[in-house]
């Protein structure tokens, strides 16, 4: 096997091993991925942080079951 092929296979193995750890970084265990929630409102703050961006929304109409029916602020990245 040539050195070029060894280098390509080593790089490929490195990229494949990195994707496994990157997908483990974002767990969905705390979320119900089968429930759709829609929120309408005004974006009040956008924060560009490393490694993620945060968006804060002042909710005007919340299309989800809310026990108290009050306005709320939502933040997500």
PDB file of N, CA, C and O in Angstrom:
ATOM      1  N   UNK A   1       0.859  -1.169   0.000  1.00  0.00           N
ATOM      2  CA  UNK A   1       0.000   0.000   0.000  1.00  0.00           C
ATOM      3  C   UNK A   1       0.909   1.237   0.000  1.00  0.00           C
ATOM      4  O   UNK A   1       1.902   1.287   0.726  1.00  0.00           O
ATOM      5  N   UNK A   2       0.566   2.205  -0.802  1.00  0.00           N
ATOM      6  CA  UNK A   2       1.383   3.414  -0.910  1.00  0.00           C
ATOM      7  C   UNK A   2       1.156   4.341   0.283  1.00  0.00           C
ATOM      8  O   UNK A   2       0.144   4.240   0.976  1.00  0.00           O
ATOM      9  N   UNK A   3       2.110   5.247   0.513  1.00  0.00           N
ATOM     10  CA  UNK A   3       1.993   6.206   1.602  1.00  0.00           C
ATOM     11  C   UNK A   3       0.823   7.152   1.386  1.00  0.00           C
ATOM     12  O   UNK A   3       0.219   7.628   2.347  1.00  0.00           O
ATOM     13  N   UNK A   4       0.504   7.422   0.135  1.00  0.00           N
ATOM     14  CA  UNK A   4      -0.633   8.307  -0.149  1.00  0.00           C
ATOM     15  C   UNK A   4      -1.942   7.646   0.300  1.00  0.00           C
ATOM     16  O   UNK A   4      -2.804   8.294   0.893  1.00  0.00           O
ATOM     17  N   UNK A   5      -2.077   6.348   0.009  1.00  0.00           N
ATOM     18  CA  UNK A   5      -3.282   5.621   0.412  1.00  0.00           C
ATOM     19  C   UNK A   5      -3.377   5.536   1.930  1.00  0.00           C
ATOM     20  O   UNK A   5      -4.466   5.659   2.489  1.00  0.00           O
ATOM     21  N   UNK A   6      -2.236   5.326   2.608  1.00  0.00           N
ATOM     22  CA  UNK A   6      -2.218   5.266   4.071  1.00  0.00           C
ATOM     23  C   UNK A   6      -2.645   6.615   4.653  1.00  0.00           C
ATOM     24  O   UNK A   6      -3.408   6.661   5.618  1.00  0.00           O
ATOM     25  N   UNK A   7      -2.156   7.709   4.070  1.00  0.00           N
ATOM     26  CA  UNK A   7      -2.529   9.041   4.538  1.00  0.00           C
ATOM     27  C   UNK A   7      -4.009   9.313   4.355  1.00  0.00           C
ATOM     28  O   UNK A   7      -4.661   9.863   5.242  1.00  0.00           O
ATOM     29  N   UNK A   8      -4.538   8.929   3.204  1.00  0.00           N
ATOM     30  CA  UNK A   8      -5.965   9.142   2.932  1.00  0.00           C
ATOM     31  C   UNK A   8      -6.820   8.327   3.892  1.00  0.00           C
ATOM     32  O   UNK A   8      -7.803   8.836   4.431  1.00  0.00           O
ATOM     33  N   UNK A   9      -6.453   7.061   4.112  1.00  0.00           N
ATOM     34  CA  UNK A   9      -7.225   6.219   5.029  1.00  0.00           C
ATOM     35  C   UNK A   9      -7.128   6.737   6.473  1.00  0.00           C
ATOM     36  O   UNK A   9      -8.109   6.684   7.215  1.00  0.00           O
ATOM     37  N   UNK A  10      -5.969   7.230   6.867  1.00  0.00           N
ATOM     38  CA  UNK A  10      -5.816   7.786   8.216  1.00  0.00           C
ATOM     39  C   UNK A  10      -6.687   9.028   8.387  1.00  0.00           C
ATOM     40  O   UNK A  10      -7.352   9.187   9.411  1.00  0.00           O
ATOM     41  N   UNK A  11      -6.683   9.907   7.387  1.00  0.00           N
ATOM     42  CA  UNK A  11      -7.517  11.108   7.455  1.00  0.00           C
ATOM     43  C   UNK A  11      -8.995  10.737   7.495  1.00  0.00           C
ATOM     44  O   UNK A  11      -9.759  11.321   8.265  1.00  0.00           O
ATOM     45  N   UNK A  12      -9.401   9.786   6.685  1.00  0.00           N
ATOM     46  CA  UNK A  12     -10.794   9.343   6.656  1.00  0.00           C
ATOM     47  C   UNK A  12     -11.209   8.761   8.000  1.00  0.00           C
ATOM     48  O   UNK A  12     -12.300   9.046   8.495  1.00  0.00           O
ATOM     49  N   UNK A  13     -10.342   7.951   8.586  1.00  0.00           N
ATOM     50  CA  UNK A  13     -10.633   7.377   9.899  1.00  0.00           C
ATOM     51  C   UNK A  13     -10.749   8.478  10.954  1.00  0.00           C
ATOM     52  O   UNK A  13     -11.605   8.403  11.835  1.00  0.00           O
ATOM     53  N   UNK A  14      -9.903   9.485  10.870  1.00  0.00           N
ATOM     54  CA  UNK A  14      -9.972  10.606  11.804  1.00  0.00           C
ATOM     55  C   UNK A  14     -11.279  11.371  11.688  1.00  0.00           C
ATOM     56  O   UNK A  14     -11.893  11.717  12.697  1.00  0.00           O
ATOM     57  N   UNK A  15     -11.708  11.639  10.451  1.00  0.00           N
ATOM     58  CA  UNK A  15     -12.975  12.362  10.249  1.00  0.00           C
ATOM     59  C   UNK A  15     -14.168  11.552  10.745  1.00  0.00           C
ATOM     60  O   UNK A  15     -15.085  12.105  11.352  1.00  0.00           O
ATOM     61  N   UNK A  16     -14.160  10.256  10.490  1.00  0.00           N
ATOM     62  CA  UNK A  16     -15.265   9.406  10.942  1.00  0.00           C
ATOM     63  C   UNK A  16     -15.327   9.365  12.465  1.00  0.00           C
ATOM     64  O   UNK A  16     -16.414   9.400  13.041  1.00  0.00           O
ATOM     65  N   UNK A  17     -14.171   9.291  13.121  1.00  0.00           N
ATOM     66  CA  UNK A  17     -14.176   9.243  14.588  1.00  0.00           C
ATOM     67  C   UNK A  17     -14.605  10.581  15.184  1.00  0.00           C
ATOM     68  O   UNK A  17     -15.193  10.595  16.266  1.00  0.00           O
ATOM     69  N   UNK A  18     -14.336  11.696  14.525  1.00  0.00           N
ATOM     70  CA  UNK A  18     -14.757  13.001  15.032  1.00  0.00           C
ATOM     71  C   UNK A  18     -16.268  13.178  14.933  1.00  0.00           C
ATOM     72  O   UNK A  18     -16.867  13.784  15.821  1.00  0.00           O
ATOM     73  N   UNK A  19     -16.899  12.670  13.885  1.00  0.00           N
ATOM     74  CA  UNK A  19     -18.348  12.842  13.744  1.00  0.00           C
ATOM     75  C   UNK A  19     -19.104  12.112  14.835  1.00  0.00           C
ATOM     76  O   UNK A  19     -20.170  12.567  15.252  1.00  0.00           O
ATOM     77  N   UNK A  20     -18.581  10.994  15.306  1.00  0.00           N
ATOM     78  CA  UNK A  20     -19.249  10.274  16.390  1.00  0.00           C
ATOM     79  C   UNK A  20     -19.248  11.105  17.665  1.00  0.00           C
ATOM     80  O   UNK A  20     -20.262  11.156  18.361  1.00  0.00           O
ATOM     81  N   UNK A  21     -18.138  11.753  17.986  1.00  0.00           N
ATOM     82  CA  UNK A  21     -18.092  12.559  19.201  1.00  0.00           C
ATOM     83  C   UNK A  21     -18.907  13.841  19.048  1.00  0.00           C
ATOM     84  O   UNK A  21     -19.471  14.320  20.031  1.00  0.00           O
ATOM     85  N   UNK A  22     -18.984  14.404  17.858  1.00  0.00           N
ATOM     86  CA  UNK A  22     -19.777  15.610  17.651  1.00  0.00           C
ATOM     87  C   UNK A  22     -21.269  15.342  17.808  1.00  0.00           C
ATOM     88  O   UNK A  22     -21.994  16.172  18.356  1.00  0.00           O
ATOM     89  N   UNK A  23     -21.727  14.197  17.333  1.00  0.00           N
ATOM     90  CA  UNK A  23     -23.152  13.891  17.484  1.00  0.00           C
ATOM     91  C   UNK A  23     -23.499  13.608  18.938  1.00  0.00           C
ATOM     92  O   UNK A  23     -24.637  13.831  19.351  1.00  0.00           O
ATOM     93  N   UNK A  24     -22.553  13.127  19.711  1.00  0.00           N
ATOM     94  CA  UNK A  24     -22.795  12.888  21.135  1.00  0.00           C
ATOM     95  C   UNK A  24     -22.865  14.188  21.912  1.00  0.00           C
ATOM     96  O   UNK A  24     -23.396  14.207  23.022  1.00  0.00           O
ATOM     97  N   UNK A  25     -22.350  15.269  21.366  1.00  0.00           N
ATOM     98  CA  UNK A  25     -22.348  16.571  22.024  1.00  0.00           C
ATOM     99  C   UNK A  25     -23.767  17.108  22.207  1.00  0.00           C
ATOM    100  O   UNK A  25     -24.033  17.795  23.192  1.00  0.00           O
ATOM    101  N   UNK A  26     -24.668  16.816  21.297  1.00  0.00           N
ATOM    102  CA  UNK A  26     -26.038  17.325  21.348  1.00  0.00           C
ATOM    103  C   UNK A  26     -27.004  16.193  21.676  1.00  0.00           C
ATOM    104  O   UNK A  26     -27.410  15.428  20.802  1.00  0.00           O
ATOM    105  N   UNK A  27     -27.356  16.104  22.931  1.00  0.00           N
ATOM    106  CA  UNK A  27     -28.293  15.079  23.356  1.00  0.00           C
ATOM    107  C   UNK A  27     -29.720  15.605  23.222  1.00  0.00           C
ATOM    108  O   UNK A  27     -29.981  16.777  23.497  1.00  0.00           O
ATOM    109  N   UNK A  28     -30.634  14.746  22.805  1.00  0.00           N
ATOM    110  CA  UNK A  28     -32.052  15.112  22.723  1.00  0.00           C
ATOM    111  C   UNK A  28     -32.847  14.401  23.803  1.00  0.00           C
ATOM    112  O   UNK A  28     -34.074  14.333  23.724  1.00  0.00           O
ATOM    113  N   UNK A  29     -32.163  13.866  24.815  1.00  0.00           N
ATOM    114  CA  UNK A  29     -32.824  13.075  25.844  1.00  0.00           C
ATOM    115  C   UNK A  29     -33.840  13.886  26.646  1.00  0.00           C
ATOM    116  O   UNK A  29     -34.834  13.330  27.114  1.00  0.00           O
ATOM    117  N   UNK A  30     -33.612  15.187  26.813  1.00  0.00           N
ATOM    118  CA  UNK A  30     -34.502  16.001  27.636  1.00  0.00           C
ATOM    119  C   UNK A  30     -35.673  16.587  26.856  1.00  0.00           C
ATOM    120  O   UNK A  30     -36.488  17.309  27.428  1.00  0.00           O
ATOM    121  N   UNK A  31     -35.772  16.292  25.567  1.00  0.00           N
ATOM    122  CA  UNK A  31     -36.809  16.874  24.723  1.00  0.00           C
ATOM    123  C   UNK A  31     -37.729  15.800  24.172  1.00  0.00           C
ATOM    124  O   UNK A  31     -37.306  14.669  23.931  1.00  0.00           O
ATOM    125  N   UNK A  32     -38.983  16.157  23.977  1.00  0.00           N
ATOM    126  CA  UNK A  32     -39.932  15.281  23.292  1.00  0.00           C
ATOM    127  C   UNK A  32     -39.875  15.651  21.812  1.00  0.00           C
ATOM    128  O   UNK A  32     -40.518  16.612  21.389  1.00  0.00           O
ATOM    129  N   UNK A  33     -39.111  14.896  21.026  1.00  0.00           N
ATOM    130  CA  UNK A  33     -38.902  15.235  19.620  1.00  0.00           C
ATOM    131  C   UNK A  33     -40.134  14.930  18.766  1.00  0.00           C
ATOM    132  O   UNK A  33     -40.162  15.270  17.583  1.00  0.00           O
ATOM    133  N   UNK A  34     -41.144  14.297  19.346  1.00  0.00           N
ATOM    134  CA  UNK A  34     -42.363  13.978  18.597  1.00  0.00           C
ATOM    135  C   UNK A  34     -43.448  15.037  18.783  1.00  0.00           C
ATOM    136  O   UNK A  34     -44.487  14.965  18.128  1.00  0.00           O
ATOM    137  N   UNK A  35     -43.233  16.008  19.652  1.00  0.00           N
ATOM    138  CA  UNK A  35     -44.229  17.056  19.891  1.00  0.00           C
ATOM    139  C   UNK A  35     -43.790  18.346  19.207  1.00  0.00           C
ATOM    140  O   UNK A  35     -42.683  18.829  19.446  1.00  0.00           O
ATOM    141  N   UNK A  36     -44.639  18.897  18.367  1.00  0.00           N
ATOM    142  CA  UNK A  36     -44.373  20.149  17.663  1.00  0.00           C
ATOM    143  C   UNK A  36     -44.889  21.313  18.489  1.00  0.00           C
ATOM    144  O   UNK A  36     -46.043  21.314  18.919  1.00  0.00           O
ATOM    145  N   UNK A  37     -44.032  22.307  18.713  1.00  0.00           N
ATOM    146  CA  UNK A  37     -44.413  23.512  19.444  1.00  0.00           C
ATOM    147  C   UNK A  37     -44.142  24.701  18.538  1.00  0.00           C
ATOM    148  O   UNK A  37     -43.032  24.848  18.026  1.00  0.00           O
ATOM    149  N   UNK A  38     -45.145  25.555  18.332  1.00  0.00           N
ATOM    150  CA  UNK A  38     -44.999  26.760  17.511  1.00  0.00           C
ATOM    151  C   UNK A  38     -45.074  27.986  18.406  1.00  0.00           C
ATOM    152  O   UNK A  38     -45.935  28.082  19.281  1.00  0.00           O
ATOM    153  N   UNK A  39     -44.160  28.920  18.176  1.00  0.00           N
ATOM    154  CA  UNK A  39     -44.130  30.148  18.968  1.00  0.00           C
ATOM    155  C   UNK A  39     -44.037  31.317  18.009  1.00  0.00           C
ATOM    156  O   UNK A  39     -43.214  31.307  17.094  1.00  0.00           O
ATOM    157  N   UNK A  40     -44.882  32.336  18.210  1.00  0.00           N
ATOM    158  CA  UNK A  40     -44.801  33.581  17.451  1.00  0.00           C
ATOM    159  C   UNK A  40     -44.460  34.688  18.418  1.00  0.00           C
ATOM    160  O   UNK A  40     -44.954  34.702  19.545  1.00  0.00           O
ATOM    161  N   UNK A  41     -43.628  35.611  17.997  1.00  0.00           N
ATOM    162  CA  UNK A  41     -43.277  36.701  18.882  1.00  0.00           C
ATOM    163  C   UNK A  41     -42.232  37.606  18.264  1.00  0.00           C
ATOM    164  O   UNK A  41     -42.017  37.599  17.052  1.00  0.00           O
ATOM    165  N   UNK A  42     -41.592  38.379  19.110  1.00  0.00           N
ATOM    166  CA  UNK A  42     -40.587  39.349  18.698  1.00  0.00           C
ATOM    167  C   UNK A  42     -39.254  38.913  19.266  1.00  0.00           C
ATOM    168  O   UNK A  42     -39.141  38.628  20.458  1.00  0.00           O
ATOM    169  N   UNK A  43     -38.233  38.861  18.405  1.00  0.00           N
ATOM    170  CA  UNK A  43     -36.894  38.526  18.871  1.00  0.00           C
ATOM    171  C   UNK A  43     -36.381  39.705  19.692  1.00  0.00           C
ATOM    172  O   UNK A  43     -36.272  40.821  19.183  1.00  0.00           O
ATOM    173  N   UNK A  44     -36.066  39.456  20.965  1.00  0.00           N
ATOM    174  CA  UNK A  44     -35.609  40.523  21.851  1.00  0.00           C
ATOM    175  C   UNK A  44     -34.105  40.537  22.040  1.00  0.00           C
ATOM    176  O   UNK A  44     -33.536  41.566  22.404  1.00  0.00           O
ATOM    177  N   UNK A  45     -33.453  39.407  21.797  1.00  0.00           N
ATOM    178  CA  UNK A  45     -32.007  39.368  21.992  1.00  0.00           C
ATOM    179  C   UNK A  45     -31.412  38.230  21.175  1.00  0.00           C
ATOM    180  O   UNK A  45     -31.977  37.138  21.122  1.00  0.00           O
ATOM    181  N   UNK A  46     -30.274  38.484  20.538  1.00  0.00           N
ATOM    182  CA  UNK A  46     -29.499  37.467  19.837  1.00  0.00           C
ATOM    183  C   UNK A  46     -28.083  37.553  20.373  1.00  0.00           C
ATOM    184  O   UNK A  46     -27.461  38.614  20.328  1.00  0.00           O
ATOM    185  N   UNK A  47     -27.569  36.437  20.882  1.00  0.00           N
ATOM    186  CA  UNK A  47     -26.220  36.400  21.438  1.00  0.00           C
ATOM    187  C   UNK A  47     -25.374  35.423  20.638  1.00  0.00           C
ATOM    188  O   UNK A  47     -25.702  34.240  20.542  1.00  0.00           O
ATOM    189  N   UNK A  48     -24.291  35.918  20.068  1.00  0.00           N
ATOM    190  CA  UNK A  48     -23.361  35.073  19.327  1.00  0.00           C
ATOM    191  C   UNK A  48     -22.276  34.628  20.299  1.00  0.00           C
ATOM    192  O   UNK A  48     -21.394  35.412  20.649  1.00  0.00           O
ATOM    193  N   UNK A  49     -22.335  33.393  20.729  1.00  0.00           N
ATOM    194  CA  UNK A  49     -21.370  32.834  21.673  1.00  0.00           C
ATOM    195  C   UNK A  49     -20.732  31.600  21.061  1.00  0.00           C
ATOM    196  O   UNK A  49     -21.298  30.950  20.181  1.00  0.00           O
ATOM    197  N   UNK A  50     -19.563  31.302  21.541  1.00  0.00           N
ATOM    198  CA  UNK A  50     -18.896  30.084  21.105  1.00  0.00           C
ATOM    199  C   UNK A  50     -19.289  28.973  22.066  1.00  0.00           C
ATOM    200  O   UNK A  50     -19.125  29.178  23.269  1.00  0.00           O
ATOM    201  N   UNK A  51     -19.777  27.851  21.661  1.00  0.00           N
ATOM    202  CA  UNK A  51     -19.880  27.354  20.295  1.00  0.00           C
ATOM    203  C   UNK A  51     -21.274  27.500  19.698  1.00  0.00           C
ATOM    204  O   UNK A  51     -21.502  27.040  18.579  1.00  0.00           O
ATOM    205  N   UNK A  52     -22.212  28.122  20.404  1.00  0.00           N
ATOM    206  CA  UNK A  52     -23.592  28.202  19.916  1.00  0.00           C
ATOM    207  C   UNK A  52     -24.110  29.633  19.961  1.00  0.00           C
ATOM    208  O   UNK A  52     -23.555  30.494  20.644  1.00  0.00           O
ATOM    209  N   UNK A  53     -25.165  29.860  19.232  1.00  0.00           N
ATOM    210  CA  UNK A  53     -25.848  31.151  19.199  1.00  0.00           C
ATOM    211  C   UNK A  53     -27.149  31.008  19.992  1.00  0.00           C
ATOM    212  O   UNK A  53     -27.842  30.000  19.855  1.00  0.00           O
ATOM    213  N   UNK A  54     -27.488  31.995  20.815  1.00  0.00           N
ATOM    214  CA  UNK A  54     -28.736  31.986  21.587  1.00  0.00           C
ATOM    215  C   UNK A  54     -29.691  33.025  21.028  1.00  0.00           C
ATOM    216  O   UNK A  54     -29.280  34.138  20.700  1.00  0.00           O
ATOM    217  N   UNK A  55     -30.969  32.667  20.919  1.00  0.00           N
ATOM    218  CA  UNK A  55     -32.015  33.584  20.467  1.00  0.00           C
ATOM    219  C   UNK A  55     -33.072  33.637  21.562  1.00  0.00           C
ATOM    220  O   UNK A  55     -33.556  32.598  22.011  1.00  0.00           O
ATOM    221  N   UNK A  56     -33.431  34.841  21.992  1.00  0.00           N
ATOM    222  CA  UNK A  56     -34.490  35.023  22.989  1.00  0.00           C
ATOM    223  C   UNK A  56     -35.683  35.666  22.290  1.00  0.00           C
ATOM    224  O   UNK A  56     -35.532  36.651  21.567  1.00  0.00           O
ATOM    225  N   UNK A  57     -36.856  35.110  22.510  1.00  0.00           N
ATOM    226  CA  UNK A  57     -38.064  35.551  21.839  1.00  0.00           C
ATOM    227  C   UNK A  57     -39.105  35.938  22.884  1.00  0.00           C
ATOM    228  O   UNK A  57     -39.405  35.145  23.776  1.00  0.00           O
ATOM    229  N   UNK A  58     -39.657  37.136  22.787  1.00  0.00           N
ATOM    230  CA  UNK A  58     -40.777  37.540  23.643  1.00  0.00           C
ATOM    231  C   UNK A  58     -42.043  37.021  22.974  1.00  0.00           C
ATOM    232  O   UNK A  58     -42.420  37.489  21.900  1.00  0.00           O
ATOM    233  N   UNK A  59     -42.682  36.075  23.596  1.00  0.00           N
ATOM    234  CA  UNK A  59     -43.814  35.385  22.989  1.00  0.00           C
ATOM    235  C   UNK A  59     -45.066  36.247  22.999  1.00  0.00           C
ATOM    236  O   UNK A  59     -45.456  36.775  24.041  1.00  0.00           O
ATOM    237  N   UNK A  60     -45.690  36.387  21.846  1.00  0.00           N
ATOM    238  CA  UNK A  60     -46.973  37.093  21.746  1.00  0.00           C
ATOM    239  C   UNK A  60     -48.126  36.095  21.711  1.00  0.00           C
ATOM    240  O   UNK A  60     -49.133  36.280  22.394  1.00  0.00           O
ATOM    241  N   UNK A  61     -47.979  35.060  20.932  1.00  0.00           N
ATOM    242  CA  UNK A  61     -49.007  34.019  20.824  1.00  0.00           C
ATOM    243  C   UNK A  61     -48.297  32.688  20.980  1.00  0.00           C
ATOM    244  O   UNK A  61     -47.379  32.383  20.219  1.00  0.00           O
ATOM    245  N   UNK A  62     -48.703  31.905  21.940  1.00  0.00           N
ATOM    246  CA  UNK A  62     -48.082  30.616  22.192  1.00  0.00           C
ATOM    247  C   UNK A  62     -49.049  29.518  21.760  1.00  0.00           C
ATOM    248  O   UNK A  62     -50.127  29.367  22.333  1.00  0.00           O
ATOM    249  N   UNK A  63     -48.653  28.761  20.749  1.00  0.00           N
ATOM    250  CA  UNK A  63     -49.505  27.684  20.246  1.00  0.00           C
ATOM    251  C   UNK A  63     -49.118  26.373  20.922  1.00  0.00           C
ATOM    252  O   UNK A  63     -48.649  25.440  20.271  1.00  0.00           O
ATOM    253  N   UNK A  64     -49.314  26.318  22.197  1.00  0.00           N
ATOM    254  CA  UNK A  64     -49.040  25.111  22.972  1.00  0.00           C
ATOM    255  C   UNK A  64     -49.908  25.156  24.216  1.00  0.00           C
ATOM    256  O   UNK A  64     -50.453  26.203  24.565  1.00  0.00           O
ATOM    257  N   UNK A  65     -50.031  24.039  24.871  1.00  0.00           N
ATOM    258  CA  UNK A  65     -50.837  23.999  26.088  1.00  0.00           C
ATOM    259  C   UNK A  65     -50.084  24.709  27.209  1.00  0.00           C
ATOM    260  O   UNK A  65     -48.985  24.305  27.587  1.00  0.00           O
ATOM    261  N   UNK A  66     -50.686  25.763  27.731  1.00  0.00           N
ATOM    262  CA  UNK A  66     -50.087  26.526  28.816  1.00  0.00           C
ATOM    263  C   UNK A  66     -51.060  26.527  29.981  1.00  0.00           C
ATOM    264  O   UNK A  66     -52.199  26.966  29.826  1.00  0.00           O
ATOM    265  N   UNK A  67     -50.640  26.048  31.140  1.00  0.00           N
ATOM    266  CA  UNK A  67     -51.589  25.956  32.251  1.00  0.00           C
ATOM    267  C   UNK A  67     -52.086  27.317  32.750  1.00  0.00           C
ATOM    268  O   UNK A  67     -53.216  27.413  33.228  1.00  0.00           O
ATOM    269  N   UNK A  68     -51.262  28.377  32.648  1.00  0.00           N
ATOM    270  CA  UNK A  68     -51.698  29.668  33.166  1.00  0.00           C
ATOM    271  C   UNK A  68     -52.065  30.656  32.069  1.00  0.00           C
ATOM    272  O   UNK A  68     -52.640  31.700  32.375  1.00  0.00           O
ATOM    273  N   UNK A  69     -51.759  30.375  30.794  1.00  0.00           N
ATOM    274  CA  UNK A  69     -52.139  31.225  29.681  1.00  0.00           C
ATOM    275  C   UNK A  69     -51.419  32.561  29.627  1.00  0.00           C
ATOM    276  O   UNK A  69     -51.857  33.452  28.900  1.00  0.00           O
ATOM    277  N   UNK A  70     -50.339  32.733  30.362  1.00  0.00           N
ATOM    278  CA  UNK A  70     -49.620  33.999  30.404  1.00  0.00           C
ATOM    279  C   UNK A  70     -48.569  34.075  29.301  1.00  0.00           C
ATOM    280  O   UNK A  70     -48.149  33.057  28.752  1.00  0.00           O
ATOM    281  N   UNK A  71     -48.150  35.311  28.986  1.00  0.00           N
ATOM    282  CA  UNK A  71     -47.051  35.507  28.052  1.00  0.00           C
ATOM    283  C   UNK A  71     -45.770  34.956  28.668  1.00  0.00           C
ATOM    284  O   UNK A  71     -45.605  34.942  29.888  1.00  0.00           O
ATOM    285  N   UNK A  72     -44.885  34.511  27.818  1.00  0.00           N
ATOM    286  CA  UNK A  72     -43.649  33.948  28.333  1.00  0.00           C
ATOM    287  C   UNK A  72     -42.504  34.280  27.390  1.00  0.00           C
ATOM    288  O   UNK A  72     -42.722  34.625  26.229  1.00  0.00           O
ATOM    289  N   UNK A  73     -41.289  34.173  27.895  1.00  0.00           N
ATOM    290  CA  UNK A  73     -40.098  34.345  27.068  1.00  0.00           C
ATOM    291  C   UNK A  73     -39.487  32.976  26.797  1.00  0.00           C
ATOM    292  O   UNK A  73     -39.384  32.139  27.694  1.00  0.00           O
ATOM    293  N   UNK A  74     -39.092  32.765  25.572  1.00  0.00           N
ATOM    294  CA  UNK A  74     -38.482  31.511  25.170  1.00  0.00           C
ATOM    295  C   UNK A  74     -37.064  31.793  24.713  1.00  0.00           C
ATOM    296  O   UNK A  74     -36.806  32.813  24.074  1.00  0.00           O
ATOM    297  N   UNK A  75     -36.157  30.911  25.031  1.00  0.00           N
ATOM    298  CA  UNK A  75     -34.773  31.030  24.561  1.00  0.00           C
ATOM    299  C   UNK A  75     -34.328  29.668  24.043  1.00  0.00           C
ATOM    300  O   UNK A  75     -34.628  28.633  24.638  1.00  0.00           O
ATOM    301  N   UNK A  76     -33.621  29.687  22.944  1.00  0.00           N
ATOM    302  CA  UNK A  76     -33.095  28.446  22.387  1.00  0.00           C
ATOM    303  C   UNK A  76     -31.824  28.738  21.635  1.00  0.00           C
ATOM    304  O   UNK A  76     -31.519  29.885  21.308  1.00  0.00           O
ATOM    305  N   UNK A  77     -31.079  27.667  21.363  1.00  0.00           N
ATOM    306  CA  UNK A  77     -29.852  27.826  20.602  1.00  0.00           C
ATOM    307  C   UNK A  77     -29.907  27.018  19.344  1.00  0.00           C
ATOM    308  O   UNK A  77     -28.954  27.024  18.564  1.00  0.00           O
TER     309      UNK A  77
END
